[in-house]
Amino acid sequence: MADTILKIEHLNKTFEVDKEKIDILKDINLEIKAGEFITIVGHSGCGKSTLLKIIGGLVEYTDGTVERNGKKVTEPGTDCGMVFQEHRLLPWLKIKDNVAFGLDGVPQDEREKLVKEHINLVHLDGFENVYPAQLSGGMSQRAAIARGLVSNPSILLLDEPFGALDALTRIQMQREIQRIWKEKKTTMIMVTHDIDEAIYLGKRIVVMSARPGEIKTILNVDSAAKNRGSADFAYYKKKIYDHFFEDAEDAPEYII
Amino acid sequence: MEKIKKVLFPFLIPVIVLAAWIYATQLGKVPSSLLPGVSSVGEAFKRQIENGQLIQDLGVSLGRVVKGYAISIILGILLGALMGMSKSMWHLFHGVTTTIRQIPMMAWIPMIILWCGIKELSKVVIIVIAAFFPIMTNTLGGISSTPKEYIEVAKLYKLSRWKTFTKVYLPHAIPQIFVGLKLGLGTSWMAVVAAELIASVSGIGYRLSDARNMMRSDVMIVCMIVIGLVGALMDKIITLLFGVLTPWEKKGKAV
C-alpha cells in the first residue's frame, strides 16, 4: 500500500545474557499508515522500548524485516525523530541549540527558520537562550519534542515521554502532543505503560505481553472514546486490563 | 553576615599564623637563625623586589611552567580523550600509563638530567611528566563517564565522531578536565621548584637552594611564600576560566 510508512514483518530480537539466549521480541508484525497515532502498551520489560529503538535504527534486530518509508532500517535517519522518557537535552547547550541538534549540515538560515518554527510549535517562545536546567520537567519535554520534530521527520517515536512528569503536567502534555500531531500530521508511535494515555492518544493500541515480547492484540479506538469520562473510554480500559490480567487469578475488581 | 564570612574568613588563619609568628620571634625564645622575624623577612622581600631578583627568578620559573604545562595540557587531553572514546586506545595505553604514573616525579629527575642536561629542556620535560598524568586521568574520567543516553542522542542524529566529541563528550568532561588542570598546575609548579632545587642556576627554586647554602632563612621564607601565592593566583585564574567556559554550570533552576 502506498501510504504504509512502517512495515514490520516477523521481527525477532534476542539478547544473550550469560550465554543464554533470551527472546526479547518474538514474531512482531505491524503495519502503520502515514499520519496514524499508534500507542504501544505493555508491562515494563516487555520489549516495547527495544521495539521502538529498532524502528529508530538505534538497536539491531536478529531477524525479520523492518521497513521505514519503504527502506530497510539499518541506521538512524532524519526521517525518524525520537523523544525519550528523560528529556535528554544536553545541559551545556541552550534550548535553541538543543533543538538544532538534529540539524547538522543544514544551512544556517534554514536551520534558524526551522528552530524558530518548532520552538513556536511547542510554545517555548522566549526560552530560546536558556539552559535545560532552567526549565521545568514539562517544558524540557516540550523542547525534546521540538528537537525530535525539527528535521520534519515522517515518524516521531515517543518512548514513555511523559512517564516522569507529575499527573497534571502529564495530562497537559498529552493534549499538547495531540495538538502537535494534528498540526504537523507526523506519524507518531508512542510507548507507554499508562493505559489512559494509550486510549486517549492512540488511534490504534498495540497491546504487548512480556517475556517474550509479543503482540497480543491491536485495538482500534474510535473517536467517541477520547473523552476520559465516557463509557467508551471505560470499555477500552476494561478490555486492555483484561488482556493484561487474563492469566492472573484475581482480576482487578474495579475498573475505572 | 554571609558577606562578612566571605570577606573576612579567608584571612582569619593567615592572621593567626602571622600573630603566632610575631609572638614566637619577638617575645618567645625562637632564634632568628631558625625563624627570622616578620620584619626581616619583609625587608628581604623588599630587597628582592628592588634589585629585581625576585621578578627575574619568578619570570624564569613561570616561563618553564607555562611551556611544560601547555605541552601537558595538549598531550593529556588528547590521550585522555582518545582513551575515553575508544576501547582499543584504552587497552593500548591504560596498562602503560598506570605503571608509569606510579614513578614519583623526583625519581625521574636523575635520568632526565642525564638525557636532557641541566638546561631548559630538562625542566620542561620534568614539568610535562609531572602535569601530564593528573590532566590525562581526569580527562579520561570525564570523557568515559559521559552518559550513554547522550551518546545515543548523538547516534540518533548521526553526528560524526568529531562532532560527537565536541558537542557531547568534551562539554560533559569539562568540569573534570578542569580538576585535572588544577591538579596539573599544582604539580607542575612543584616540579619546577624541585627541578631547580636539584640542578639549576636560575629560577625561584634555585634562589631557595642558594639561600639555603647562604643560611639566609629570610630569603628562603620569601621564596616559599611567593611560590605559594603565585600558585594560588594561577589556581584562581583557572577557576575563573572555568566559570567563563561553562556558563550552564551556574544557572540553577530559575524558571
Interface residues (C-beta under 8 A of the other chain):
Chain A: G56 L58 E75 P76 G77 T78 M82 F84 E86 R88 L90 P91 W92 L93 F101 G102 D104 F127 V130 Y131 P132 A133 Q134 L135 S136 M139
Chain B: E149 Y150 E152 V153 K155 L156 Y157 K158 L159 K163 K167 V168 P171 H172 I174 T246 P247 W248 K251 G252 K253 A254 V255
